[in-house]
Amino acid sequence: MNPDKNDWPGQLFKQLIDAEIFLYPYIPDAGNKKLIECAEAYPEARPILLTTEEEGIAICAGADLVKRRAVLCMQSSGVGNCANFLSLVNGGRFPILMIVSMRGDYGEQNPWQYPMGQAVEPILKAMGVVIFKVDAYEELKNAARAAIAACYQGGGQSAALILSQKFLGAKAF
Amino acid sequence: MEIPGIDRRNLLTQLFPSPDEHLFISGLAGPARDAAALTADGDNLFTMAGTMGAAVSMGLGVALSAPHCNIAVITGDGELLMNVGALATVATQGPANLSIVCIDNGCHGETGGQLGHTSHRCNLAKMAEGAGFSSVMSIASPHEIAEAADFLKAANSPRFLLVHVSNGPPSDYKRNLDPAACRLRFQNAYLKDLKKSP
């Protein structure tokens, strides 16, 4: 039987847990709601509600200092808030994993979202973060596997799994 | 020359008489120099020289990931205010092993001594209380330092200690500014200690 497309957050969460990722700093977003609920329901996992996304970069780096793994879950607008803290990641060779749920691309109905949405990839690339983009359910598993591998195979690389609005669907206004 | 009030250069040795018993994270500038002087830029310390506002969050990441270790964040008033919401994140998480020491000189010492908000109406101890910290202490006199050291040992974690220091220079200590080298140094020392502990 094929896995249920609608349970993609549960499937992604299992990949993260299998990779021994236990801290989930996040800013709430429709795109990461169910993933964070999975973390809340899993005894060894710890969701960490932030006030701004850049805190999550530093929390992930702190976990890495004692060889533990964390993933920062945020909306695309949060990438803009992280730019300066990514200098710690890039300069320090911290293997930081991010999951970005997109606004401001396909089907966006709020014009305020376009500028930052379109700047996500340039900002991440400028700061040395490798990007794995997901436009369809069929791409998710391999993209997540690739992002996890990029971070944790030892090169001190940071990576972002980008969940596009083609994949997530656009919010209606 | 002796400075009236608390001289930051000999503050941390009194607050942390056994620095080897802690893992330290410090923000940039003066607090980093003071922390480096405390540990002789030791491998139980990660200092920043950029990313202003990251110290408290990085300390929280360490604290939640190494619950058997004592973690101390050394920050300054300017650094803390740049990401003061991190105090709410710490209070919500409630780690059992985290102390935050804020060295408040009321100015941006690294960039020329421009006055900061705490020289005006801002009170960081009240902000920590407002964020949800139940253990908050504020000192301004050398006579209070011993009590503050006890507070860091005995008060319920997470702890927030605000130290109003005199207007004077931080410790004169040149530390390693290579973040990648310092990351590996910290990790390796931590893993080595982990193997030693039962």
Interface residues (C-beta under 8 A of the other chain):
Chain A: L23 R46 I48 L49 L50 T51 T52 E54 E55 G56 I57 A58 I59 C60 A61 G62 A63 D64 L65 V66 K67 R68 A70 N84 F85 S87 L88 G91 G92 R93 F94 G156
Chain B: L23 I25 F46 M48 G50 T51 M52 G53 A54 A55 V56 S57 M58 G59 L60 G61 V62 A63 L64 S65 A66 C69 N83 G85 A86 A88 T89 T92 Q93 P179 A180 C182 R183 F186 Q187 Y190 L191
